[in-house]
């Protein structure tokens, strides 16, 4: 029997979110979280920073039904109509500014792992995209505040397509779930809970084990592993990602091989 759901109700319900979270995290973890829900704001990341600067307890989470000025990587506009999940999680930290790329790596891995555990076959596209069936399901944008080379606080912004319209290279979970005989999740609240849980899982593992095991598992989910690319006219193949979030590419030319590391934003891998 196929299940049916009401996907037109896109305003997130705090009580339902709490119920979903209690099944995924410990009571102690839930007690530490502060939530701020909005209908229509410019940017969840911006509100998150304002709350941190006002001295509010972290970890804190900001969720909006709609963003009017959402932003992705490299200054791109993130379209944020009702129906999607627009969430930012603020943390107080004390880590080297040199390790800022670790925020995206642990968040991406954690969210991917959390949704995989609920039978959603998510993959990653370097450096920060969430991929379902080779199309973009969502993305991550991390921002930091640095003092004397130390990250004192960070905001991890996440946008995931739930039932909103998407471009040709995108996909929303509704279009995928509606064809499943036994849908793995049933609401926007469950998706939010899974996303929050994933970030917390990634952060806790990072605190305990460092970036090495996270990077190893990140690479297992990396859709572009082995992808053929062109770099300044030279053919190459993607072979990995460094701990600093750089893409490792093996270049081939006239019998020679050269390994190069490319920083985020220097090359576009596109969508298959």
Secondary structure, 3 states (H helix, E strand, C coil): CCCCCCCCCCCCCHHHHHHHHHCCCCHHHHHHCEEEEEEEECCHHHHHHHHHHCCCCCCEEEEEEEECCCECHHHCECCCCCCCEEEEEEEEEEEEHHHCHHHHHHHHHHHHHHHHCCCCCEEEECCCEEEECCEEEEEEEEEEEEECCEEEEEEEEEEECCCCCCCCCECCHHHHHCCCCCCCCCCHHHHHHHHHHHHHHHHHHHHHHCHHHHHHHHHHCECCCCCEEEECCEEEEEEEECCCCCEEEEEEECCEEEEEEECCCCCCCCCC
